[in-house]
Amino acid sequence: MVGNAQARIGNLNDALRNHRKALLIREELATNDPLDLWKRWDLIGSHAKTSNALAKAGSTVAALDSCRQTEALLADDDR
């Protein structure tokens, strides 16, 4: 949420830093409780938001890599 607000007002570096911080927290939560689907979906959403922030900041390669990680999580969720 903070990262989204920062991106809206043009603070892309701060937005990206907050999205990455949120992503790390959600990765830890999902890893520690792999059966909790809410935590997994929260992680997927966080990856998507981070991808978007990277793209807006002009980090195309990193944004594509983050998108691929998001896709991999979604594909793994379909099993």
C-alpha positions as CSV (number, residue, x, y, z in Angstrom):
1,M,0.0,0.0,0.0
2,V,2.8,2.5,0.9
3,G,4.6,1.6,-2.3
4,N,1.6,2.1,-4.4
5,A,1.0,5.6,-2.9
6,Q,4.6,6.5,-3.4
7,A,4.5,5.4,-7.0
8,R,1.3,7.5,-7.6
9,I,3.1,10.6,-6.4
10,G,6.2,9.9,-8.4
11,N,8.6,8.5,-5.8
12,L,9.5,5.5,-7.8
13,N,12.7,4.7,-5.9
14,D,10.9,4.7,-2.6
15,A,8.0,2.8,-4.0
16,L,10.3,0.1,-5.3
17,R,12.2,-0.1,-2.0
18,N,8.9,-0.6,-0.2
19,H,7.6,-3.2,-2.7
20,R,10.8,-5.1,-2.3
21,K,10.7,-5.0,1.5
22,A,7.0,-6.2,1.4
23,L,8.0,-9.0,-1.1
24,L,10.8,-10.3,1.3
25,I,8.3,-10.4,4.2
26,R,5.7,-12.2,2.1
27,E,8.3,-14.7,0.8
28,E,9.2,-15.5,4.4
29,L,5.6,-15.9,5.5
30,A,4.7,-18.1,2.5
31,T,7.8,-20.2,3.0
32,N,7.2,-20.7,6.7
33,D,3.5,-21.7,6.1
34,P,3.4,-23.3,2.6
35,L,-0.1,-24.7,3.1
36,D,-1.7,-21.3,3.7
37,L,-3.1,-20.3,0.3
38,W,-3.8,-16.7,1.4
39,K,-0.1,-16.2,2.1
40,R,0.8,-17.7,-1.2
41,W,-1.6,-15.4,-3.1
42,D,-0.4,-12.4,-1.2
43,L,3.1,-13.4,-2.3
44,I,2.0,-13.6,-5.9
45,G,0.3,-10.2,-5.7
46,S,3.5,-8.7,-4.1
47,H,5.6,-10.1,-7.0
48,A,3.2,-8.5,-9.5
49,K,3.3,-5.1,-7.7
50,T,7.1,-5.3,-7.6
51,S,7.2,-6.1,-11.3
52,N,5.0,-3.1,-12.0
53,A,7.2,-0.8,-9.9
54,L,10.3,-2.1,-11.7
55,A,8.8,-1.4,-15.1
56,K,7.7,2.1,-14.1
57,A,11.2,2.8,-12.8
58,G,12.6,1.7,-16.2
59,S,14.3,-1.5,-15.0
60,T,13.0,-3.6,-17.9
61,V,15.2,-6.7,-17.3
62,A,14.4,-6.9,-13.6
63,A,10.7,-6.3,-14.3
64,L,10.6,-9.2,-16.8
65,D,12.5,-11.4,-14.3
66,S,10.0,-10.5,-11.6
67,C,7.1,-11.2,-14.0
68,R,8.6,-14.6,-14.8
69,Q,8.7,-15.4,-11.0
70,T,5.1,-14.3,-10.7
71,E,4.1,-16.6,-13.6
72,A,6.1,-19.5,-12.1
73,L,4.2,-19.1,-8.8
74,L,0.9,-19.0,-10.7
75,A,1.8,-22.1,-12.7
76,D,2.9,-23.9,-9.6
77,D,-0.4,-22.9,-8.0
78,D,-2.4,-24.7,-10.8
79,R,-1.1,-28.1,-9.9
